Amino acid sequence: MYPPSINKIMAVCEKKLDDKISKLIAQMTSEDMRKKYLQNKNLYSYSNDDIRDAFKKASLEFFEGKPNKAINATGIILHSNLGRSPLSKRALEAICKTANYSPLAQSTETGIRIDRDRFVSKLICSLTGAENATVVNNNTAGFALVINTFSKNKKTIVSRGELVKIGGSFSLPEILESSGGILKEIGCTNKTNIIDYEKATDENTALYLKVSTSNFTIEGFHEEVKTEELSKLAKEKNIIFAYDLGSASFADMSEFGFSNYKDPIKILKDGADIILFSADKILGGPQAGIIIGKDKYIKQIKQNPLFRAVRLDKITLSALSETILTYFDEKKIKEIPFIKMICYNIEDLQKKANKFYSLVNSIELEGKINILNSYAYAGCGSMPNEKIDSIAVTLETGIKSTEFANFMRKEETPIFVRIKEDKAYFDMRTTDEEDFEIIANSIKKWYSKNDKGAK
């Protein structure tokens, strides 16, 4: 039996012929079925149900990667694969206001052209005490700009214990060298002293770089050079001292359980010339990189021709500005979703769990539902090895939990759960009450499809 035509696929799947997206998916379906036909012409056959299944599979492949709402029930608050920090309502409202025309780079007072990051830079300087500040589209862009501006064809000295690997397959040494810098590794993985920096410094050294190892910890026989110590040496040698924090905030995060938190305000006072960190991690904003420091260095960074390639658009600037404005009022800081989730107490989580348990248990499942003590995580390398007490509703699905997780992930609104000990965990620290109904309906759908309860 020959593979079905595109028109037949459209007809079987009840799609209109003038629907261009459906036609593209039908073409993908036809091509996939044609490949199967060529593999075994004699045994190849299909039914209308096969066509519908193939069309659904092609549709999932076509729309894979399309930005969409997802439900994070994993307990990982800053989930890299799920877009890191969710934005506050204030930030979302700001996006809607500026989505059309906005006085992005023109003064409403004088009518002259202004820097698009002028307002957000003033906010950042007010909170940190920095001489100047700027923003780019992510922290890696900020890092690359600093290297390209100050250390092109010159040496950047970094401790071996701080040569981190970041997201995907990218590593700090690769980014440093691709930005034009020359990497000089010093010290050992577990121990670096100030004398190591001093010995490595020569006439071709432009930068001392410290990098926060925020996605791993070194314990035991370990030593690193303090900020004040390296700042003093940098001044003596006339070397720029940059500190890549990776993750930072304008609030004192030690109050929220971040025991090893590195405060950009303190590091600035301790003498760092340039400090870099992400806006979309514990700060709770959109994807962006924040650079603060000495006025003369920030101005040089902004004069780099590459700065235009990594500048922020109006949407991100509006969301970032509103997020930072929240830090000016201590009473409103918990409006930032990341802070709110960190601050849930166990009693709050227990109430959420009871509500979710009742809703799911009403489906009359054969599988067992329980409320268990659990652990959540800040995520994105911001608190390595530090667990946050939490409460989870767990579900034993009757068959492998990984199959259940795959099903939930492929729902119209993707639902991401944590699998542990053959149970699906719905962690209440990251699961929003507004999504309980959606999750319950998907669970019911799963059991109906697998003939397992869900009466």
Summary of the structure (lengths in Angstrom):
residues: 455
radius of gyration: 26.4
end to end distance: 40.1
largest distance: 81.3
contacts: 1454
relative contact order: 0.13
helix: 44%
strand: 18%
